[in-house]
């Protein structure tokens, strides 16, 4: 079984994820753009029983556009978000894919807030891409 490791920039906080993610998505909401400093976020979701977290984290909690509570765990030293939980998906942990630093990571199958908040110049392709408004 494949095991992937995502970490913060300084390496103090890590998450080890076993197996393939159950969902790989991109999100175009304004808060994800703000959090990542990019045009969208790219995230992988794993069952919490298949992840192991090592290191210290601080938590930032916010309410999503539709009322869900999101708890972002970030490194208190370098500030990188390494994982988060969404109250709308209990029992799962989401990981920003950039933390894996793996250019061969599986492509997204879900695009959230597409096209309502997707930047006009962003073009996502994929045979199995589900677009959620």
Residue frames as a rotation matrix with the C-alpha (Angstrom) as fourth column:
UNK 1
0.582 0.813 0.000 0.00
0.813 -0.582 0.000 0.00
0.000 0.000 -1.000 0.00
UNK 2
-0.124 -0.612 0.781 1.31
0.560 -0.693 -0.454 3.45
0.819 0.381 0.429 -0.88
UNK 3
0.416 0.171 -0.893 2.13
0.849 -0.426 0.313 5.90
-0.327 -0.888 -0.323 1.92
UNK 4
0.118 -0.317 0.941 2.52
0.562 -0.760 -0.327 9.60
0.819 0.567 0.089 1.21
UNK 5
-0.066 -0.217 -0.974 3.97
0.944 -0.329 0.010 12.23
-0.322 -0.919 0.226 3.52
UNK 6
0.398 0.177 0.900 2.98
0.456 -0.889 -0.027 15.89
0.796 0.422 -0.434 3.45
UNK 7
-0.045 -0.461 -0.886 4.85
0.989 -0.145 0.025 18.42
-0.140 -0.875 0.463 5.54
UNK 8
0.875 0.222 -0.430 5.15
0.244 -0.970 -0.005 22.08
-0.419 -0.100 -0.903 6.35
UNK 9
0.823 -0.563 0.072 7.95
-0.215 -0.426 -0.879 24.18
0.526 0.708 -0.472 4.87
UNK 10
0.081 -0.848 0.524 10.32
-0.964 -0.201 -0.177 23.64
0.255 -0.490 -0.833 7.81
UNK 11
-0.259 -0.163 -0.952 9.46
-0.272 0.958 -0.090 19.91
0.927 0.236 -0.292 8.22
UNK 12
-0.874 -0.096 0.476 8.40
-0.480 0.024 -0.877 20.15
0.072 -0.995 -0.067 11.88
UNK 13
-0.122 0.922 0.367 4.75
-0.552 0.245 -0.797 19.16
-0.825 -0.300 0.479 11.16
UNK 14
-0.846 -0.175 -0.504 3.98
-0.521 0.479 0.707 16.13
0.118 0.860 -0.496 8.98
UNK 15
0.213 0.875 0.434 1.05
-0.746 0.433 -0.506 13.95
-0.630 -0.216 0.745 8.05
UNK 16
-0.891 -0.454 -0.014 1.51
-0.383 0.735 0.559 10.40
-0.243 0.504 -0.829 6.78
UNK 17
0.115 0.980 -0.161 -1.36
-0.873 0.022 -0.487 9.14
-0.474 0.197 0.859 4.63
UNK 18
-0.700 -0.326 0.636 -1.86
-0.114 0.930 0.350 5.48
-0.705 0.172 -0.688 3.73
UNK 19
-0.203 0.606 0.769 -3.45
0.807 0.548 -0.219 4.42
-0.555 0.576 -0.600 0.47
UNK 20
-0.685 0.056 0.727 -5.09
0.564 -0.591 0.577 6.54
0.462 0.805 0.373 -2.18
UNK 21
-0.907 0.413 -0.081 -7.21
-0.272 -0.722 -0.636 9.53
-0.321 -0.556 0.767 -1.17
UNK 22
-0.390 0.854 0.345 -10.98
0.724 0.516 -0.458 9.04
-0.568 0.071 -0.820 -1.23
UNK 23
0.773 0.579 0.261 -11.41
0.620 -0.597 -0.509 12.44
-0.139 0.555 -0.820 -2.91
UNK 24
-0.523 -0.839 -0.151 -9.11
0.733 -0.533 0.424 14.87
-0.436 0.111 0.893 -4.69
UNK 25
0.517 0.816 0.259 -10.62
0.854 -0.468 -0.228 18.29
-0.065 0.339 -0.938 -5.28
UNK 26
-0.771 -0.564 0.296 -9.91
0.561 -0.822 -0.103 21.88
0.301 0.087 0.950 -6.13
UNK 27
0.227 0.835 -0.501 -11.84
0.931 -0.338 -0.141 24.74
-0.287 -0.434 -0.854 -4.53
UNK 28
-0.404 -0.290 0.868 -12.32
0.685 -0.725 0.077 28.19
0.607 0.625 0.491 -6.02
UNK 29
0.668 0.688 -0.283 -13.93
0.703 -0.459 0.543 29.84
0.244 -0.562 -0.790 -2.98
UNK 30
0.594 -0.402 0.697 -12.53
-0.180 -0.910 -0.372 33.18
0.784 0.096 -0.613 -1.91
UNK 31
0.744 -0.313 0.590 -11.29
-0.629 -0.030 0.777 31.87
-0.225 -0.949 -0.219 1.45
UNK 32
0.686 -0.537 0.490 -9.31
0.508 0.837 0.205 29.06
-0.520 0.108 0.847 -0.18
UNK 33
0.552 -0.488 0.676 -7.75
0.537 -0.412 -0.736 31.59
0.638 0.769 0.035 -2.54
UNK 34
0.644 -0.283 0.711 -6.84
-0.574 -0.793 0.205 33.75
0.506 -0.540 -0.673 0.44
UNK 35
0.808 -0.300 0.508 -5.44
-0.294 0.541 0.788 30.77
-0.511 -0.786 0.349 2.41
UNK 36
0.538 -0.594 0.599 -3.27
0.707 0.704 0.063 29.50
-0.459 0.389 0.798 -0.44
UNK 37
0.014 -0.496 -0.868 -2.35
-0.225 -0.847 0.481 32.80
-0.974 0.189 -0.124 -2.09
UNK 38
-0.921 -0.330 0.205 -3.31
0.071 0.376 0.924 31.19
-0.382 0.866 -0.323 -5.38
UNK 39
-0.669 0.671 -0.320 -6.18
-0.662 -0.341 0.668 30.90
0.339 0.658 0.672 -7.86
UNK 40
0.542 0.811 -0.220 -7.61
-0.562 0.544 0.623 27.83
0.626 -0.214 0.750 -6.08
UNK 41
-0.102 -0.541 0.835 -6.76
-0.909 0.391 0.142 25.20
-0.404 -0.745 -0.532 -3.49
UNK 42
0.089 0.024 -0.996 -5.94
-0.578 0.815 -0.032 21.56
0.811 0.579 0.086 -4.33
UNK 43
-0.184 -0.007 0.983 -6.88
-0.974 0.132 -0.182 19.10
-0.129 -0.991 -0.032 -1.58
UNK 44
-0.421 0.034 -0.906 -6.86
-0.249 0.956 0.152 15.36
0.872 0.290 -0.394 -0.88
UNK 45
0.191 0.592 0.783 -9.25
-0.964 -0.038 0.264 13.74
0.186 -0.805 0.563 1.59
UNK 46
-0.565 -0.421 -0.710 -8.33
-0.218 0.906 -0.363 10.63
0.796 -0.050 -0.603 3.62
UNK 47
0.642 0.684 -0.346 -10.23
0.142 0.337 0.931 8.62
0.754 -0.646 0.119 6.26
UNK 48
0.493 -0.458 0.740 -8.84
-0.797 -0.579 0.172 9.69
0.350 -0.674 -0.650 9.65
UNK 49
0.793 -0.171 0.584 -7.91
-0.236 0.798 0.554 6.08
-0.561 -0.578 0.593 10.44
UNK 50
0.681 -0.553 0.480 -5.41
0.732 0.512 -0.450 6.12
0.003 0.658 0.753 7.56
UNK 51
0.436 -0.566 0.699 -3.43
-0.014 -0.781 -0.624 9.19
0.900 0.263 -0.349 8.67
UNK 52
0.432 -0.395 -0.811 -0.77
0.902 0.162 0.401 9.76
-0.026 -0.904 0.426 11.30
UNK 53
0.766 -0.110 0.634 0.16
0.026 -0.979 -0.201 13.28
0.642 0.170 -0.747 12.36
UNK 54
0.258 -0.774 -0.578 3.59
0.965 0.236 0.115 14.09
0.047 -0.587 0.808 13.76
UNK 55
-0.705 -0.604 0.371 4.70
0.558 -0.796 -0.236 17.42
0.438 0.041 0.898 15.20
UNK 56
-0.502 0.472 -0.725 3.09
0.534 -0.490 -0.689 20.45
-0.680 -0.733 -0.006 16.80
UNK 57
-0.535 0.368 0.760 0.32
0.645 -0.403 0.649 22.51
0.545 0.838 -0.022 15.25
UNK 58
-0.803 0.474 -0.362 -1.83
-0.092 -0.698 -0.710 25.51
-0.589 -0.537 0.604 15.98
UNK 59
-0.419 0.755 0.504 -5.45
0.892 0.446 0.075 25.66
-0.168 0.481 -0.860 14.82
UNK 60
-0.880 0.330 -0.340 -7.37
-0.371 -0.927 0.061 28.32
-0.295 0.180 0.938 12.95
UNK 61
-0.531 0.776 0.339 -11.12
0.731 0.622 -0.280 27.75
-0.428 0.099 -0.898 12.75
UNK 62
-0.834 0.345 -0.430 -13.54
-0.466 -0.859 0.214 29.45
-0.295 0.379 0.877 10.38
UNK 63
0.001 0.912 0.411 -17.08
0.099 0.408 -0.907 29.00
-0.995 0.041 -0.090 9.12
UNK 64
-0.808 -0.287 0.515 -17.48
0.480 0.187 0.857 28.09
-0.343 0.939 -0.014 5.45
UNK 65
-0.901 0.425 -0.088 -19.83
-0.389 -0.703 0.595 29.75
0.191 0.571 0.799 2.97
UNK 66
-0.125 0.900 -0.416 -22.54
-0.304 0.365 0.880 27.18
0.944 0.237 0.228 3.65
UNK 67
0.564 0.444 0.696 -22.12
-0.715 -0.160 0.681 26.99
0.414 -0.882 0.227 7.44
UNK 68
0.745 -0.351 -0.568 -19.62
0.429 0.903 0.005 24.16
0.511 -0.248 0.823 7.87
UNK 69
0.823 -0.550 0.141 -16.82
-0.459 -0.497 0.737 24.58
-0.335 -0.671 -0.662 10.41
UNK 70
0.712 -0.677 -0.184 -13.29
0.207 0.453 -0.867 24.15
0.671 0.579 0.463 9.13
UNK 71
0.860 -0.504 0.074 -10.32
-0.181 -0.167 0.969 23.59
-0.476 -0.847 -0.235 11.45
UNK 72
0.748 -0.658 -0.088 -6.96
-0.094 0.026 -0.995 24.29
0.657 0.753 -0.043 9.78
UNK 73
0.818 -0.566 -0.099 -3.85
0.303 0.279 0.911 22.86
-0.488 -0.775 0.400 11.45
UNK 74
0.786 -0.570 0.240 -0.72
-0.023 -0.414 -0.910 24.83
0.618 0.709 -0.338 10.66
UNK 75
0.119 -0.855 -0.504 2.90
0.870 0.334 -0.362 24.80
0.478 -0.396 0.784 11.80
UNK 76
0.883 0.221 -0.415 3.52
0.428 -0.742 0.516 27.32
-0.194 -0.633 -0.749 14.59
UNK 77
0.016 -0.966 -0.259 7.08
0.444 -0.225 0.867 27.80
-0.896 -0.129 0.425 13.30
UNK 78
-0.883 -0.446 0.147 6.71
0.298 -0.288 0.910 28.35
-0.364 0.847 0.387 9.53
UNK 79
-0.462 0.782 -0.418 2.95
-0.532 -0.622 -0.575 28.88
-0.709 -0.043 0.704 9.19
UNK 80
-0.771 0.150 -0.619 2.23
-0.534 0.376 0.757 26.21
0.346 0.914 -0.210 6.54
UNK 81
0.215 0.881 0.421 -1.20
-0.920 0.327 -0.216 24.54
-0.328 -0.341 0.881 6.67
UNK 82
-0.808 -0.583 -0.087 -0.64
-0.586 0.776 0.232 20.78
-0.068 0.239 -0.969 6.68
UNK 83
-0.754 0.630 -0.184 -4.14
0.524 0.747 0.410 19.39
0.395 0.213 -0.894 7.23
UNK 84
-0.772 0.573 0.275 -7.69
-0.636 -0.705 -0.314 20.36
0.014 -0.417 0.909 8.11
UNK 85
-0.763 0.639 0.098 -11.08
0.600 0.756 -0.263 18.96
-0.242 -0.142 -0.960 9.06
UNK 86
-0.762 0.638 0.112 -14.47
-0.448 -0.645 0.619 19.98
0.467 0.421 0.778 7.72
UNK 87
-0.659 0.549 0.513 -17.55
-0.448 0.262 -0.855 19.44
-0.604 -0.794 0.074 9.92
UNK 88
0.349 0.807 -0.476 -19.46
-0.885 0.118 -0.450 18.45
-0.307 0.579 0.756 6.76
UNK 89
0.414 -0.288 -0.864 -17.10
-0.417 0.783 -0.461 15.48
0.809 0.551 0.204 6.30
UNK 90
0.456 -0.235 0.858 -16.72
-0.867 0.101 0.488 13.89
-0.202 -0.967 -0.158 9.76
UNK 91
0.691 -0.251 0.678 -14.19
0.052 0.953 0.299 11.09
-0.721 -0.171 0.671 9.99
UNK 92
0.613 -0.489 0.621 -12.01
0.761 0.153 -0.631 12.52
0.213 0.859 0.466 7.23
UNK 93
0.245 -0.642 -0.726 -8.87
0.281 -0.669 0.688 14.65
-0.928 -0.373 0.016 7.14
UNK 94
0.936 0.036 0.349 -8.05
0.346 -0.258 -0.902 16.90
0.057 0.965 -0.254 4.19
UNK 95
0.129 -0.967 -0.218 -4.49
0.557 -0.111 0.823 17.67
-0.820 -0.228 0.524 3.14
UNK 96
0.695 -0.020 -0.719 -3.40
-0.505 -0.725 -0.468 20.50
-0.512 0.689 -0.514 0.84
UNK 97
0.923 -0.256 0.286 -1.76
0.368 0.801 -0.472 18.56
-0.109 0.541 0.834 -2.00
UNK 98
0.625 -0.728 0.280 1.15
-0.312 -0.562 -0.766 21.01
0.715 0.392 -0.578 -2.28
UNK 99
0.445 -0.427 0.788 2.40
-0.872 -0.006 0.489 19.67
-0.204 -0.904 -0.375 1.05
UNK 100
0.781 -0.150 0.606 3.15
0.153 0.987 0.047 16.34
-0.605 0.056 0.794 -0.62
UNK 101
0.133 -0.733 -0.667 5.46
-0.747 -0.517 0.419 18.07
-0.652 0.443 -0.616 -3.14
UNK 102
-0.453 -0.168 0.875 4.57
0.252 0.918 0.307 15.32
-0.855 0.360 -0.374 -5.63
UNK 103
-0.553 0.221 -0.803 4.03
-0.721 -0.611 0.328 16.34
-0.418 0.760 0.497 -9.27
UNK 104
-0.802 0.246 -0.544 2.52
-0.217 0.730 0.648 12.89
0.556 0.638 -0.532 -9.96
UNK 105
-0.812 0.565 0.149 -0.22
-0.074 0.153 -0.985 13.20
-0.579 -0.811 -0.082 -7.31
UNK 106
-0.469 0.691 0.550 -3.64
0.865 0.484 0.130 12.08
-0.176 0.537 -0.825 -8.65
UNK 107
-0.872 0.176 0.457 -5.59
0.092 -0.858 0.506 14.73
0.481 0.483 0.732 -10.52
UNK 108
-0.757 0.643 0.117 -8.72
-0.395 -0.307 -0.866 16.29
-0.521 -0.702 0.486 -9.03
UNK 109
-0.786 0.594 0.174 -12.10
0.574 0.595 0.563 14.71
0.231 0.542 -0.808 -9.69
UNK 110
0.359 0.885 -0.296 -14.16
0.933 -0.352 0.080 17.50
-0.033 -0.304 -0.952 -8.06
UNK 111
-0.745 -0.485 0.458 -14.06
0.507 -0.858 -0.084 21.26
0.434 0.170 0.885 -8.71
UNK 112
-0.022 0.731 -0.682 -15.95
0.977 -0.128 -0.169 23.26
-0.210 -0.670 -0.711 -6.04
UNK 113
0.309 0.292 -0.905 -17.42
0.180 -0.952 -0.246 26.73
-0.934 -0.087 -0.347 -6.77
UNK 114
-0.863 -0.503 -0.039 -16.84
-0.004 -0.071 0.998 26.14
-0.504 0.861 0.059 -10.46
UNK 115
-0.152 -0.699 0.699 -17.61
0.853 -0.450 -0.265 28.24
0.499 0.556 0.664 -12.47
UNK 116
0.757 0.645 0.101 -19.11
0.541 -0.706 0.457 30.83
0.366 -0.291 -0.884 -10.09
UNK 117
0.881 -0.455 -0.126 -15.79
-0.243 -0.667 0.705 31.76
-0.405 -0.590 -0.698 -8.45
UNK 118
0.321 -0.784 0.531 -13.24
0.792 0.530 0.304 30.18
-0.520 0.323 0.791 -10.77
UNK 119
-0.138 -0.466 -0.874 -10.88
-0.207 -0.849 0.486 32.76
-0.968 0.248 0.021 -12.27
UNK 120
0.753 0.560 -0.346 -11.82
-0.406 -0.018 -0.914 33.22
-0.517 0.829 0.214 -15.93
UNK 121
0.252 -0.748 -0.614 -8.28
-0.934 -0.022 -0.357 32.36
0.254 0.663 -0.704 -17.08
UNK 122
-0.542 -0.403 0.738 -8.24
-0.640 0.767 -0.051 29.00
-0.545 -0.499 -0.673 -15.20
UNK 123
0.246 0.560 -0.791 -9.05
-0.891 0.451 0.042 26.00
0.381 0.695 0.610 -17.38
UNK 124
-0.365 -0.289 0.885 -9.43
-0.684 0.728 -0.044 22.61
-0.632 -0.621 -0.463 -15.71
UNK 125
0.019 0.324 -0.946 -9.66
-0.864 0.482 0.148 19.46
0.504 0.814 0.289 -17.76
UNK 126
-0.858 -0.291 0.424 -10.24
-0.460 0.802 -0.381 15.83
-0.229 -0.521 -0.822 -16.95
UNK 127
-0.647 0.604 -0.466 -12.61
-0.135 0.510 0.849 13.13
0.750 0.612 -0.249 -18.09
UNK 128
-0.123 0.581 -0.804 -13.95
0.777 0.561 0.286 12.55
0.617 -0.590 -0.521 -14.58
UNK 129
-0.954 -0.298 -0.035 -14.12
0.261 -0.767 -0.587 16.13
0.148 -0.569 0.809 -13.29
UNK 130
0.052 0.980 -0.190 -17.36
0.959 0.003 0.283 16.89
0.278 -0.197 -0.940 -11.41
UNK 131
-0.781 -0.283 0.557 -18.10
0.215 -0.959 -0.186 20.62
0.587 -0.026 0.809 -11.24
UNK 132
-0.069 0.721 -0.689 -20.01
0.996 0.091 -0.004 21.75
0.060 -0.687 -0.724 -8.15
UNK 133
-0.028 0.152 0.988 -21.56
0.385 -0.910 0.151 25.24
0.922 0.385 -0.033 -8.19
